[in-house]
Amino acid sequence: ATGAALAAGVAHLILIPSYKEDEEMLALTLTSLVEAQGSAGFHVVMAMEYREGQDGMDKAERLQERFCDCFARVTVTSHPPDLVECHIDGSRE
């Protein structure tokens, strides 16, 4: 991050949700982020959909390896398979 951003306590967290996205398209997205001013301070999260399976996690880990030196941190995670959404009205999905 820029000196001013660090002094102000600003942290940039970029969340990239993905389900069956093409790996090169995701790489282009990350390349565009690298070109942004202060990108060395960005924290990038590759949020993969569990339903994509191991292929999705493998893809995210390859991108993590490829771009780990470009940002402050690149994290890979997946959407839990048994997540239940509870609404204010008490209904569930």
LINZIJO-V480217 format. One record per pair of residues at least 4 apart in sequence whose C-alpha atoms are under 6 Angstrom apart, sorted by sequence separation. I is the first residue (numbers start at 0). J is the second residue. D is the distance in whole Angstrom. If there is no record, write none. Layout:
# LINZIJO-V480217
i:I j:J d:D
i:I j:J d:D
This chain:
# LINZIJO-V480217
i:5 j:9 d:6
i:51 j:55 d:5
i:53 j:57 d:6
i:63 j:67 d:5
i:86 j:90 d:5
i:4 j:9 d:5
i:33 j:38 d:5
i:67 j:73 d:6
i:85 j:91 d:5
i:84 j:91 d:6
i:84 j:92 d:5
i:83 j:92 d:6
i:63 j:73 d:6
i:49 j:77 d:5
i:41 j:70 d:5
i:42 j:71 d:6
i:44 j:73 d:6
i:48 j:77 d:5
i:49 j:78 d:5
i:11 j:41 d:5
i:12 j:42 d:5
i:13 j:43 d:5
i:14 j:44 d:5
i:15 j:45 d:5
i:16 j:46 d:5
i:17 j:47 d:5
i:18 j:48 d:5
i:39 j:69 d:6
i:40 j:70 d:6
i:41 j:71 d:5
i:42 j:72 d:5
i:43 j:73 d:5
i:44 j:74 d:5
i:45 j:75 d:5
i:46 j:76 d:5
i:47 j:77 d:4
i:48 j:78 d:5
i:12 j:43 d:6
i:15 j:46 d:6
i:16 j:47 d:6
i:39 j:70 d:4
i:40 j:71 d:5
i:44 j:75 d:6
i:46 j:77 d:5
i:49 j:80 d:6
i:39 j:71 d:6
i:1 j:37 d:5
i:0 j:37 d:4
i:0 j:40 d:4
